[in-house]
Amino acid sequence: MVDGSIEGFARRHLPGEDIEVDALVGGSGRPLLLLHGWPQTRMCWSAVAPGLAEMFTVVMPDLRGYGRSGKPEGGDQHAAYSKRAMAQDQILAMKALGFDRFAVGAHDRGARVAYRLALDYPEVVTRLASLDVVPTADVWNSMGAKQAVATWHWPFLAQPDGLPEKLIGADPEWFVRYILEHQSAPGFEFPEQNVADYVACAQQSGTVRGWCEDYRAGWGIDRELDEADRGRKLAMPLLVLWGEQGSLKGKDGVALWRPWASQVEGEVLPCGHFIPEEQPHAVAAHFLRFFGEAA
């Protein structure tokens, strides 16, 4: 049965901003929120979370538009899928669990939610780990010929009027498996229970539309919010991890984040884009050290 479960973690239905957030919660200690990316679910943390739960209370939601969480209409400017709205979901969900301050570790689209959360609520986020991304505005601004081919799915998913939904909807399973294969290191095999969850959720009504609304918001309102905040720096310590064959291939992730963070450290890992699954032991070790330090 594909239900997005991880042994030792309880499923919780939590309040978001006009939606329900479906999450797994487990462990004990200081709160640590883990956010997944596209086209995935919270299952991307399946090999990382159990070890973290020995030190932290680990919370793993499905983002809005993904997995089992609510999938609202995008609305004007696709604002319902802005990273600001998605960050607000996390604030409300964590408050429902009794947490007013917490650390955040996040990958891909979840990392975009995470840094927006940290910029909007610096008093809430104690520490932040960002995996294989740079700020959204910087991605769009660097979209030259080589970058456009490497990041083709950004403009594709942002197309209007249902175009990507129609094309992906013809065979969501093929599309998910294609993305996983082509954005991971050659020869890497994902845990099949994770892939089964990603495929099952992709086939649910509203999921592909949620993905596209996420990327449409990225082209519009998220990019605008980033540009408005350019020059501001994250107030909390930032850990940056990136794959040597991932989204930042050939680049220095720490240097790319220095304009956005006062305290930043990081490391490149021998993998592709899907770091939590390709390098779970390294991610867990980094998180235990980084998030284990005093807030």
VMD Tcl script that draws the C-alpha trace (Angstrom):
set ca {
  {0.00 0.00 0.00}
  {1.33 3.44 -0.95}
  {0.47 5.74 1.93}
  {3.53 7.94 2.42}
  {4.41 6.36 5.75}
  {7.80 5.92 7.40}
  {8.21 3.52 10.31}
  {8.32 5.31 13.64}
  {6.45 8.38 12.41}
  {2.78 9.18 12.97}
  {0.57 10.72 10.33}
  {-0.94 14.07 11.33}
  {-3.52 16.28 9.64}
  {-2.48 19.85 10.41}
  {-3.90 23.28 9.55}
  {-2.36 25.30 6.76}
  {-3.46 28.57 5.15}
  {-6.97 27.53 4.05}
  {-5.80 23.98 3.34}
  {-5.00 20.83 5.30}
  {-1.34 19.85 5.59}
  {-0.67 16.11 5.69}
  {2.52 15.38 7.63}
  {4.57 12.75 9.41}
  {5.81 13.52 12.92}
  {8.22 11.54 15.06}
  {11.13 11.62 17.46}
  {11.76 13.94 20.38}
  {13.81 17.03 21.13}
  {14.06 20.36 19.39}
  {11.76 20.71 16.34}
  {13.17 20.17 12.85}
  {10.98 20.76 9.80}
  {11.98 18.86 6.63}
  {10.59 20.01 3.26}
  {10.71 17.99 0.05}
  {11.04 19.03 -3.58}
  {9.56 18.29 -7.01}
  {8.20 15.90 -8.24}
  {8.41 14.21 -4.87}
  {6.76 13.90 -1.47}
  {7.95 13.68 2.13}
  {9.18 10.17 1.28}
  {12.41 11.69 -0.03}
  {13.49 11.85 3.65}
  {12.79 8.16 4.34}
  {16.48 7.24 4.79}
  {17.40 10.47 6.62}
  {14.57 11.08 9.09}
  {14.89 8.01 11.37}
  {18.41 8.94 12.45}
  {17.44 12.57 12.98}
  {14.50 11.52 15.14}
  {16.94 10.28 17.78}
  {17.87 13.92 18.47}
  {14.98 16.02 17.10}
  {11.22 16.10 16.79}
  {11.07 15.68 13.03}
  {8.11 17.06 11.05}
  {7.77 16.09 7.37}
  {4.79 17.60 5.54}
  {3.77 17.21 1.94}
  {3.84 20.70 0.45}
  {0.59 22.20 -0.80}
  {-0.11 20.91 -4.28}
  {1.94 17.78 -3.58}
  {1.37 14.38 -2.01}
  {-1.61 14.21 0.32}
  {-1.82 17.90 1.26}
  {-4.44 20.31 -0.06}
  {-4.34 21.37 -3.72}
  {-6.16 24.70 -4.05}
  {-6.68 26.72 -7.21}
  {-3.80 29.08 -7.92}
  {-5.86 32.25 -8.08}
  {-4.64 35.67 -9.21}
  {-0.91 35.69 -10.04}
  {-0.86 32.03 -8.89}
  {-0.44 33.53 -5.41}
  {-1.87 30.47 -3.65}
  {1.35 28.72 -4.70}
  {3.74 31.53 -3.87}
  {6.49 30.44 -1.55}
  {5.15 33.01 0.89}
  {1.80 31.19 1.01}
  {3.54 27.81 1.24}
  {5.71 29.14 4.05}
  {2.61 30.28 5.91}
  {1.35 26.69 5.77}
  {4.47 25.63 7.67}
  {4.08 28.34 10.30}
  {0.50 27.27 11.03}
  {1.26 23.54 10.96}
  {4.19 23.90 13.34}
  {2.17 26.12 15.68}
  {-0.50 23.42 15.80}
  {2.21 21.06 17.05}
  {3.24 23.59 19.70}
  {6.35 24.94 17.99}
  {6.85 28.71 17.63}
  {10.55 28.43 16.69}
  {12.18 25.63 14.73}
  {14.98 24.67 12.38}
  {14.38 23.85 8.71}
  {16.14 21.46 6.34}
  {14.86 21.49 2.77}
  {15.52 20.30 -0.77}
  {14.61 21.74 -4.17}
  {11.16 23.43 -4.16}
  {10.98 22.90 -0.43}
  {14.22 24.85 -0.07}
  {12.55 27.76 -1.90}
  {9.73 27.64 0.62}
  {12.33 27.44 3.39}
  {14.37 30.51 2.51}
  {11.18 32.54 1.97}
  {10.01 31.35 5.39}
  {13.35 32.43 6.86}
  {13.22 35.85 5.17}
  {9.62 36.51 6.18}
  {9.90 35.09 9.71}
  {13.51 35.48 10.90}
  {12.33 35.27 14.50}
  {10.91 31.78 13.85}
  {13.64 29.95 11.91}
  {16.64 29.15 14.09}
  {18.82 27.44 11.47}
  {18.36 26.67 7.79}
  {19.81 23.99 5.50}
  {19.27 24.39 1.76}
  {19.93 21.49 -0.62}
  {20.88 22.01 -4.28}
  {19.21 25.37 -4.95}
  {19.99 29.05 -5.24}
  {17.32 31.77 -4.92}
  {14.59 31.71 -7.56}
  {15.32 35.16 -8.99}
  {18.97 34.20 -9.45}
  {17.98 31.09 -11.41}
  {15.81 33.07 -13.81}
  {18.41 35.83 -14.17}
  {21.08 33.30 -15.14}
  {18.89 31.59 -17.76}
  {21.31 31.76 -20.69}
  {21.48 29.18 -23.46}
  {23.27 26.46 -21.47}
  {21.21 27.05 -18.34}
  {17.96 27.09 -20.30}
  {18.60 23.58 -21.64}
  {19.66 22.27 -18.22}
  {16.68 23.90 -16.49}
  {14.13 23.32 -19.26}
  {11.40 22.18 -16.86}
  {11.17 25.65 -15.26}
  {9.80 27.47 -18.32}
  {7.90 24.35 -19.42}
  {5.97 23.96 -16.16}
  {5.34 27.72 -15.99}
  {3.49 27.75 -19.32}
  {-0.15 28.95 -19.06}
  {-3.52 27.56 -20.05}
  {-3.03 23.94 -19.07}
  {-0.29 23.07 -21.59}
  {2.10 21.23 -19.22}
  {-0.79 19.60 -17.36}
  {-2.09 18.13 -20.64}
  {1.29 16.84 -21.73}
  {2.35 15.39 -18.37}
  {-1.14 13.99 -17.83}
  {-0.72 11.71 -20.83}
  {1.66 9.54 -18.74}
  {2.53 10.89 -15.29}
  {4.45 7.77 -14.27}
  {6.75 7.98 -17.29}
  {7.34 11.67 -16.60}
  {8.21 11.17 -12.92}
  {10.61 8.34 -13.71}
  {12.20 10.41 -16.49}
  {12.86 13.34 -14.15}
  {14.29 11.11 -11.42}
  {16.61 9.36 -13.86}
  {17.84 12.48 -15.64}
  {18.43 14.64 -12.57}
  {20.22 12.02 -10.45}
  {23.76 10.73 -10.92}
  {24.11 8.08 -13.67}
  {23.28 4.62 -12.39}
  {21.61 5.71 -9.15}
  {18.55 3.66 -8.21}
  {15.90 5.27 -6.00}
  {14.20 3.25 -3.27}
  {11.24 1.72 -5.05}
  {8.84 2.54 -2.20}
  {9.74 6.22 -2.68}
  {9.21 6.08 -6.42}
  {5.89 4.26 -5.96}
  {4.73 7.09 -3.69}
  {5.81 9.80 -6.14}
  {4.04 8.04 -9.01}
  {0.85 7.36 -7.04}
  {0.64 10.99 -5.92}
  {1.39 12.29 -9.44}
  {-1.59 10.31 -10.68}
  {-3.96 11.89 -8.14}
  {-6.34 14.59 -9.32}
  {-4.86 18.04 -8.89}
  {-1.23 17.09 -8.30}
  {0.18 17.95 -11.72}
  {-1.78 21.21 -11.66}
  {-0.27 21.91 -8.24}
  {3.24 21.37 -9.61}
  {2.59 23.75 -12.48}
  {1.07 26.40 -10.25}
  {4.17 26.15 -8.07}
  {6.42 26.89 -11.06}
  {4.11 29.58 -12.44}
  {4.35 31.32 -9.09}
  {8.12 30.90 -9.36}
  {8.19 32.80 -12.65}
  {5.96 35.57 -11.32}
  {5.31 36.42 -7.69}
  {8.24 34.47 -6.20}
  {10.73 36.12 -8.53}
  {9.26 39.52 -7.69}
  {9.48 38.86 -3.94}
  {13.11 37.82 -4.30}
  {13.99 40.95 -6.24}
  {12.26 43.10 -3.61}
  {14.39 41.42 -0.94}
  {17.66 41.54 -2.86}
  {20.27 42.96 -0.52}
  {18.64 41.51 2.61}
  {20.45 38.66 4.29}
  {19.19 35.65 6.19}
  {19.63 36.30 9.88}
  {20.23 32.67 10.91}
  {23.12 30.29 10.11}
  {22.77 28.66 6.69}
  {24.10 25.28 5.58}
  {24.30 24.72 1.81}
  {24.75 21.24 0.31}
  {24.83 20.63 -3.42}
  {25.53 17.75 -5.79}
  {28.56 17.81 -8.04}
  {26.23 16.64 -10.83}
  {23.17 18.51 -9.57}
  {21.60 21.90 -10.20}
  {24.75 23.80 -9.19}
  {27.10 21.64 -11.26}
  {30.51 23.30 -11.55}
  {29.56 26.17 -9.22}
  {30.38 27.10 -5.63}
  {27.14 26.92 -3.66}
  {28.55 28.80 -0.69}
  {29.68 31.70 -2.89}
  {26.28 31.82 -4.61}
  {24.52 32.13 -1.25}
  {26.86 34.71 0.34}
  {24.87 37.69 -1.03}
  {21.81 36.25 0.73}
  {23.25 35.03 4.05}
  {25.34 36.49 6.84}
  {26.60 33.08 8.04}
  {26.93 30.39 5.39}
  {28.86 27.14 5.19}
  {28.56 24.17 2.90}
  {29.93 21.28 0.90}
  {29.57 19.70 -2.51}
  {28.60 16.01 -2.39}
  {29.33 13.24 -4.94}
  {25.81 12.88 -6.37}
  {23.19 14.41 -8.61}
  {20.29 16.65 -7.67}
  {18.33 14.33 -5.35}
  {20.69 14.62 -2.39}
  {18.47 13.22 0.42}
  {18.17 9.91 -1.43}
  {21.53 9.82 -3.21}
  {23.56 10.77 -0.12}
  {21.32 10.10 2.92}
  {24.17 9.29 5.31}
  {26.05 12.47 4.45}
  {22.87 14.55 4.78}
  {22.06 12.99 8.15}
  {25.59 13.59 9.42}
  {25.56 17.22 8.29}
  {22.11 17.81 9.78}
  {22.95 16.18 13.13}
  {26.02 18.38 13.47}
  {24.56 21.63 12.09}
  {21.15 21.49 13.75}
  {22.64 20.01 16.93}
  {24.60 23.20 17.56}
  {23.09 25.83 19.84}
  {20.23 27.76 18.22}
}
mol new
graphics top color blue
foreach p $ca { graphics top sphere $p radius 0.5 }
foreach p [lrange $ca 0 end-1] q [lrange $ca 1 end] { graphics top cylinder $p $q radius 0.2 }
display resetview
